[in-house]
Amino acid sequence: MYLERRRKMPRYAVGVIVFVLLAPSALAEDEADALEDPRQAQIAANIAQYQQDLIGLGGVYSRVTTELNLSLADAYLELDDFDRALEAYGEALQSVRISNGLYSEEQLPLLELFATGSMRAQDWEKTENNLHLAYSLAKQLYEADDPRYSETASRYADWKVRAYQGSLLSPRERNPLNESIEIYDSIVASLSHDSENYHNELINILSAKGLAHYYSALYVDDAELEDFSGIGAETVNQRICRSRPRTINGVTTYVTVCNDERAPNPDYFESRNRAKSRQLESNLRYMRESYQQIVEILSEEAEITPLEIVEAMLNLGDINLLINDLERANSEYSRAFQLLESENVSQSVRNQVFNRPRKALEDVLARFNQDEFDDIALSGVVTFSVSSEGKIANARISGEESDLADPNRSLVISKLQSSFYRPAIVDGVAVDSELSIPASEL
């Protein structure tokens, strides 16, 4: 089995990370500003006005009610008052439902706003509920080949992947990635071959679907055997015989006493093991096929540059590296290197692509960016080694005293722990190397 604990690259540390502090880590606290922020004062005045206007409507739901509550939500978000912001979004949604009906199309843009606000508030359950409701409505309102359906459905599918990637939701009884995979499959099936953007759309969905299969494999690998159906009875009748002593007139003899008892059925538990293995291998196979198909699509395109094909080959290598299949990973890295060499691509370009560690699956993971609401910029320079197997070690920070202090240091550590790097490739072979980059590039 290829999978191991270190392959959970977005959630757990990859390799052993050791930080060396180059200066004291004390962080001076900013002095409180006694003056009132004029912008916050203006927002507070706006909120008071919106509330007064809502009171003036007398509880009647209308488009005005919806717009006022949306304005109120935006104002609260600016103040980072997330609880009141989400309450206002809820009121706006209620207004639309009463005015236009429970299955009205008008809810969709509002649900998108509600979901975005929920993400900013880090209320993942509300994010899940809003995106699921938007997806369910779009499924009822539009045909499968309607761009409005595919846009809403893919956003929900992406969210499911992102939520599992970051452990944002409580554990579910069934594999949460199955729904994402089903949605991606439905979108692929509905794509029009006559569309000018057919291949680009197909590649985008296949890259997301491949990653969903990767996480689905992780889910299956972690699942208990009890989660899988067995064949036959869980227990069977089994005759158990035991030898017992019997003493008569001082003479001890042994007699055999047999009883029928229920015992675990070994065939049943073996069938559960087989069911788990089948699901695991199926996800790994579809994962590889998704990225292999992208390579094949690009290879057949006349206007595609060798560098674009190479990037797809490297992604295929990366996904194999994530599951510790080093043989397949290194094979793809070598093929990619040979392609650029055969196409006489400049040495400077080849050096940039191969001769130093690069973020694995960087373009794919950008689709599931978890930092879109992170306002904190990392600072300092981070140096770390990347082994030929993609393991990060010996990390250290350099820079000003503030760069080495918390919270910057903690954020850098967290970022590195959620990172995965493709090793440097020299002459087509993955090698141990070291990388120094600004912390902001992590």
N, C-alpha and C positions, 0 to 999 in steps of 0.2 A: 504494500500500500504506500503510495507516494506521499499522502498528506501527513503532516506532522504539526505540532503546536506552533512552530514559528511561521507557518504559512499564513496566519491570520494577520496579514500585514496592515490593514487599516485599524485593527483594534489592539494588537499586542506588540510588544517589542520584537524587533527582528534582530536576533543575535544579542550579544551582551554589550550594553552601552555604558561606558565609564567616563564620567565627566571630571575634568581636571580644572579646578578653580585657579585662575591666575591672579586674582585680587580679592580683597574682602567683599562679601556679598550683602552688606548692609544697604538698605534702601531708604533714603530720606523721605519723609512724608511731606507732601505738599501742604503749604499753609492754606487754611480755609479762606476763601474770598468772602469778605464781609459784605461786599456790595451785591445788590440784586442784579441778576443777569437780565438785561433789557429784553432779550429774545424770549426768555422764559416768562417774563411778565406779560409780554404780548400774547404768548400762547395761553397763559392762564386767563387773560381777558377774553380770548376767542372761545375758550371752553365755557366760560360763564355765559357768553352770548348764545352759543349753540344750545346750552341747557335751557336758557330762557325761551328761546325760539321753540324748542320741543314742548315745553310746558304750554306755550301759547297754542299749540296744535290740538290740545285737549285730548290726547291719546288716540287721535285718528291716524291710521296708517295710510301713507301715500308715498309718492316719489319724493316729496319734500322730506318726509320722515326718514326715508332711506338715506338721502344725501346728507342730511344733518348728522345722522349717526355715523356715517362714514367720515365726515369731517371731524367729528368728535373723536373717533378712533385714531385718525391720523395725528390729531393734536396730542392725545395721550401717549402715542408711540414716540413722539418727539421728546416727551418728558420721561420716557422709559417707564411709564405707568402702565405696565402690560395688563394687569388684571382689569383695569377700567377700559383699556383699549379693546380687549377681547369681549367684554360685556357690550360695548358699543357695536362691535361687528355683529354680535349675536342679535342685537336689536334691529340692526339694518337687515339682516337675513330674515328675521321674523316679519319685518315690514314687507319685504318682497314676496314672501310666501303668502301672506294674507291678501296682498294686493293682486298678485298674479297667479297664485296657485302653487301647490306643493311640487309640481313637476315642471315649473316654468323655466324657460331658457334664460330668463333674466337673472336667475340665481348664479349662473356659471361664473361671470366675471367677479361677482361679489365673493363667491366661495374661494376664488383664486386669491383675492385680497385678504380674506379671513385666514387662509392657509399661510400666506406670507407673514401676516402679523403673528400668527401662532408660532411660526419658526423663530421670529425675532424674540418672542417671549419664551422660547424653548419649551413650549407646551406641546409635547410631541403627540399626545393623545388627540388633542384638538386638531393638530396638523393632519394626522391620519384620518380622522373623521371627516374633515372638510374635503380633503383630496379624494377620499373614497366616495363621498356624496357627489362631488363634481363628476367623477368617473361614471358612477351609476346613472346620473342624469344624462350625460353625453351618450351613454350606451343606449338609452331609451329614445333620445331625441334624434340621433344621427345614424346614418348608415356606416358600415365598417370602413368604407373607402372615403368617407368625408374627412377632410383635413381637420375639422373642428373636433371630431372624435379622436383621431390619432394624436393630436396635440394634448388633449386632456388625458387620454389614456396613458400616453407615454410619460407624462409628468407624474401620474400616480404610480406607475410601474417603477420609475426612477426613484421616487420617494421610498418605495418598499425596499429597494436595494440599499439606499442610503441609510434607512432606519436600521437595517440589519448590520450594515457596515459599521455604524457607530454605536450599536447596542442602545438605540434611543428608545425602544419600546420594551415593555415587559415581555418575557418569553411567551410564545404562542404554542398552542397544542399542535398545530399543523405547520408544515413548512411555509413560512411567509413568502419565500421566493417563488413558490409555484405560481402564485397569481401574477407576479411580474413576468415570468417566463411565458405564461399563457397569453398575456397581453402583447408581449413582443411578437410572439408567433402569429397572433391575429393581425397585427399591423403589417408584418411581412407578407402574409397571405393576401392582404388587401391592396398592397402597393401596385400601382399601374406600371406595366413594363413600357408603356408609351410615354411616360413622363420624362421630361428632360433631366430631372434630378433623381431618376430612379436609382441609379447606382449609389449616389451619395446618401440618399435616404436609407437604402438597404444596408450600406456600410455602418451608418450611425446606429441603426437598430441592432445589427449583428454584434457590434462591439459591446453594446449594453447587455444584450442577451447572453453573450459569452461570459461577461462578468457575473451576471445573475446565476448562471450555472456554476461558476466557481464558488459563490457564496452558498448556493444550494448544496454543493458537495460538502462544504464545511458543516452546514446544518445537519446533514445526514450522518456525517462522521461523528458528530457530537451526540446524536440522539441515542437514547437508551433502546435496548432490544425490545422492550415492552411497547415501543411505538410502532413496531412492524408486525404485520399479520403473519401468523404461522399456519402451517398446513397440518390438519389432523387434530387429535385431542392433545390438550396440554399435559394431561396425565394418563397413565395406563395402569391396568391391573398387573401386579407383579407378585409372584410367590416368593416370600422371604422366609428362609429357614434358619433357625438359630439352634445352637447346641446348648442344652441346659443340664446342670447336674441334678441327680436324684439319688438320695441316700436311703437305703432300706437295710435295717439290722446292722447299721454301722458300715455297710458297704456302699460306696459311691459309684454310681454309673452315670453315663451321659446319654441323654435321649435327644433326638432331633424333633423340634416342634416347628411346623410350617403354618404360615398365615398368608392370606391374600391381602395385599396393601396397595394403595394408590401411590405411584411413583412418577417423577417427572419423565415425560416422554422425550428422549434424546433427539428423535427425528423432528419433533415439533420445534425445539429450540434451534436445531440446525437449519430448519427451513426459515426461521426468523433471520438467522445470520446470512443466509443466501439472499433473502429479500433486501436486507440492508446493503449488501455488497452490490446487488444489481442496481439499486438506486444510485449508489455512489459512483460506480463505473459509468452508468448512463450519463450522469451529470458531467463527469470528466470528459467523456467522449463528445458530447454536444458542445462543451466549452471549447475544446480544441477545434472542432469542426467549424464553429462560428468564426474564429480568427483565421483558420485555413481558408475559408471561403472568401474572406476579405482579401487575402493575398492573391487568390485566383482571379477575383473580379478586377483588381488593379492591374494584374499582369496582362489581362486581355484588353485593357484600355490603351488606345493609341496615343492619347495626349498626356498620359501619366508619366511623370519623371521617375527615373530609377530611385531617387531619394524617397519618394512616396511609397514605392513598393518595399523598399528597405525598412521604412518605419513600420509597415504592416508585418514584415517578417520578424522584426524585433519585438513587436507586441506578442506575436505567436510564441517567440522564445520566452518572453517575460511570463506569460501565463503558465508555461511549463515550469519555469523557475519557481513560481509561487507554490507549486505543489511538490517541489523538490525533485522534479523529473529532470535532472541535470543533463542527461544524455540528449533528450529531445531539445532542451533549451540551447545547449551548446551547438547542436546541429543547425538550428535556425540562425543563431548568431554567426556561425561560420558561413552559411549560405548568403546572409545579408552582406557580410564583409566581401565575399567573393564577387557578388553582383556589382557593388560599387567599384571594386577594383577592375572588373572586366569592362565597365562602362567608362573607364578613364576619368572618373570623377576626381576633382582636384584633391591633393593631399590634405589641404587645410580643411576641406569639408569632411573628409574621412576622419581626420583627427578629432574634429568636433563631435562626430557621431560616435566614434568607437573608443578613442584612446583615454577616456576618462569615464567614471561612473555617471550614469544618467538615471533620472527617475523612471522606474518601471511603469509601463502603461500610463504615462503622464497624460496623454491626450484622452484616453478612455476615462480615467478617474476624474478629469476636469469636469466631466458631465455630472458627477456626483459630489461636487465641491461642498465640503462641510464648513467652509470658513467665510461664506459670503456675508455673514453678519458679524464677523470678528473685526472690531475696530482697532485692535491692538497690533501694532507693527513690531515684528521681532527685530532686534538690533545686534550688532557684533558680528564676528566672523566665526563660523563653526568649521572645525576640521575633524574628519573621521575617516576610518579605513573601511573599505568594502571588499570583502573576500570574493574569490572566484565563484562562490556559491551564493553571493548576494547578501551576506550577513554583515551588519554594521557593528563596529566595535571601536574602542579607543577614541571616543568623541571628546572634544574639548572646545571651550569658548575663549576667544580673545577679544580685546577691545577696551573700551572705557570701563570705569568702575560700575557705572549704571548698567552696562551690558551684561555684567556678571552677577548682578543682584536679582533677587526675586522682584516682580514676577517674570522678568524676561528669561531668566535661567530656567524656571519651571516650564514656561511655554516652549522654549527651545527643546527641552528634554521631551515634552509631550509630543511635539511635532516630529522629532526624530523617531520616537517610538511608533508613530503611526505612518512612517515612511518606508518605502521599499525601493532599493536602488539596483539597477542592472549593473553588473560589474564592468570594469574596463575591458575592452576587447582589443588585443594586440595581435596582428597577423591572423585574425580569425579565431583566436583562442581567448577565453575568459581568464583574467589574471587578477591576483590580489593588487590593490592599489589604495591610494589615499586621495581625499578630495577636500579642498578648502573653498567654502562659498559663503557669501553674506547670509546671515541667519534669515533675512527677509525672503531668500529664495527657497527655503525649505518647503 
